[in-house]
Amino acid sequence: MEPLLVPRRPGPLWLLAEVTYRCPLHCAFCYNPVDFAQAGPELATDDWLRVIRQAREMGAAQFGISGGEPLLRDDIEILVGEARRLGFYTNLITSGVGLTEARLAALKEAGLDHIQLSFQDATREANDLITNTRTFDLKRQVAALTKAAGYPTVINCVLHRTNIDHLDRIIEMAVEIGAEYLELANTQYHGWAFLNREALMPSAAQLAAAEAVTERWKAKLGKKMRILFVTPDYQSKKPKKCMNGWGEVFLSVTPDGLALPCHTARMLPGLDFPDVRDHDLAWIWHESPLFNRFRGTAWLPETCQSCEDKEQDHGGCRCQAFMLTGNAGATDPVCPKSPDHALIDAALAAAERPATTRPLVFRDPKASLSLDRAF
Amino acid sequence: MTTATARPAINRLFRFQWEPAQQAHVLLYPEGMVKLNQSAGEILKRCDGRRSVAEIVADLEAAFNASGLGADVEAFLSMAEAQNWIEWKDA
């Protein structure tokens, strides 16, 4: 039996509920697993309510609701309401498709704190191309609705080779909409984005130009609209401490009930992913082999053990290490000290070649089933 | 901006609450949390958009049986404004 007075590590601070893999968009840069269509049945409302209560009891304060497109479930008002009642800060991460005036009113009534709306590009043509849908006008209408409902307008736009040259127009559009906050997230190459990496990765010149455009707008807008430019891992010289450390603050639950220490960990082989229908979150967080597998720094490979930055980066992203080297326990190849760093250089060199001829593979259930692969 | 008649309020981008697991007041915002020390918590608790800075100072001095807190409160509020935690209502 465990001694009663040994202080336990803190629980998760942030619970992300990925309530469904279903999505009306088909974005080629989606980080969802490529084999999402093979996932098991979605959790029932009561399962989610139990997860929310357990996470709050453990001290979690952030409740994110995402997907897929969460609005495709008809119970998110119930989940938000319970989370808010328990004291969570509640954040809906949505494409906006399905956010009608009535639904927005119900979510507001339930106590929803925040809405993060994704835009894919600044023009109808480009937005609709990358998402393989016709959704641009609808998104602008949704942004106006949420603003009218009193929510700050917070927009996320994923940047990649085919929209990054429109950044000036994207920022201008965010200003027109009256956004208070714009996150410009360069594509991270997970899931569908990894599959489409060659077609999505911008050249170094494109990236530098985008940073310059961002700096110019930042200086012009000041506090009126905050802009966060998230640099892509591949082009960074330093690996990132993924999710602020494996099993340190973040717990995500997939639509079919698997608890994960990061958004994309279910692609990792040889790990047993605990199901929230079989275990409570306290056991999953503290005891499960999965959450302890890459916790802390004791497991790090030699390249990292002897590195003075190991506490800062914990060896980088496990999924990236696995996708690139086949070994989830390797140093993230993004790190210049990684023995596999040549893989990154090769990908960057490929991005310098003229436009790729490889077609984009869009994220949809049919492609998911026929590809039959995790990433 | 921190004049004695200006009325600070928590910026709507943040939610201020007591967090039992932290045993502290916190500011919550999307995907993040600021854990506040006791004095920061006591000041922000009073930033309701109705009370002026002078009233907040007087209230704190009464509650903690102290005097001369004005400079500390104003310094904190300047920092809080720079962090975007508070906004000002017209006096």
Interface residues (C-beta under 8 A of the other chain):
Chain A: P10 G11 L13 W14 M58 G59 A61 Q62 G64 G87 Y89 N91 D113 H114 Q116 G150 P152 V154 E180 Y181 K223
Chain B: R12 L13 R15 Q17 E19 P20 A21 Q22 V26 L28 Y29 P30 E31 G32 M33 N84
